[in-house]
Amino acid sequence: MERVDAHVHVFDRLSAQFPRTTSELAPAEREARAETLLEHMKRAGIDRAVLIDMGGTALEHHRYVTHCVERWPGRFVATGLVDTNDPDPAARLRELVAQTHVKGIRLGSLGDAGASTATQVRAYGLFAVARELGLNINVYGRADNLRCIALLAPEFPEVVVSLDHLGICPSTPMLRDSWGRPRFDAEPIPPPSYSQVLELARFPNVCVKISGEYAFSKMPYPYVDMRPLVEQVYRAFGPERMMWCSDFPWIVVEPGYERLVALIDSHLPALSAAERDLIMGGNALRVWFGC
């Protein structure tokens, strides 16, 4: 079974060739190139990866992930970004797919948590286009997204919705730690909204990415305090709807890419070989690579 890293970020230094937005985590001079990722993947025995773009919502901001997919066909697929506050986000998504061939999008906000029907959720049109074009949707944002997912997931059972970073919806500020990684030191474990995350398991098209433990844990690797959350996800969603991820490049220095590959064995030591194969690659191969 091939192994897949289902959530990585790659970007080049800011340039005219590869424009992008900048942030505290990814300032203009920082780079996390695909060549570096491939070196770590090779050493760790990882065959493919899903590139989660973070460079901005403009079409030109997706040039680097598009370059990577074109240069290494079959090794990578990419996601894009669409602003749900755009006057016509569905049209923007069609343009994005036509020009970049992304296989999915990542959303930080779905819409008004007070919506009572799926059609009232701002992201409804994006889900409709995702169903039409066979795209996946990743969600990472506030807890009010959970109610929106509960409305949209049953309306679009063909669209796979992946909850990033164990489904945690941070309610506290993000900091940048001494290793240049995102940190949520004040976020309680488990988070206040975690019961709502687990309730989403009732929708067969909702999956969870097993990643981001380093950002929330109050302990060093292997993040023992995160193990109960991973166990709860396993019991609620099952191994058929879990996907392992490294969250490259933030973890390269600490704890290191290869140690992240081994983390699932620490948190779920009783996994069968078949279950481990699903989490470490089989599910992502099916969802993202059509294998």
Number of C-alpha atoms within 10 A of each C-alpha: 11 14 23 30 26 29 26 21 22 23 24 20 18 18 10 8 12 17 21 27 14 16 10 11 14 20 13 16 10 13 15 17 17 24 11 14 18 16 11 17 20 11 10 16 13 19 17 23 28 26 28 24 26 22 26 17 20 17 19 18 20 26 19 21 30 22 14 20 20 15 12 12 10 12 16 23 24 24 27 30 24 21 20 21 12 11 9 12 19 21 14 20 24 15 13 22 18 10 14 20 17 24 21 27 22 23 19 16 20 26 19 15 17 11 14 12 13 18 13 16 21 19 23 23 17 24 25 17 17 23 17 11 14 14 23 21 21 22 22 21 19 16 21 16 21 24 20 25 24 20 19 23 21 16 16 17 14 17 25 24 25 23 26 24 22 26 28 25 24 19 16 13 11 16 16 13 13 8 12 16 21 20 20 19 15 14 20 14 15 14 17 14 17 18 11 14 22 19 13 22 19 13 15 16 17 23 27 30 24 27 23 24 26 23 21 24 21 18 12 11 17 19 17 14 18 20 18 14 21 21 14 15 23 19 12 16 21 16 23 18 23 28 30 27 26 28 25 23 21 22 21 19 11 15 15 16 21 17 16 25 19 12 20 21 12 13 19 15 10 10 15 10 8 11 15 21 19 23 26 25 25 23 24 29 22 11 20 21 18 8 9
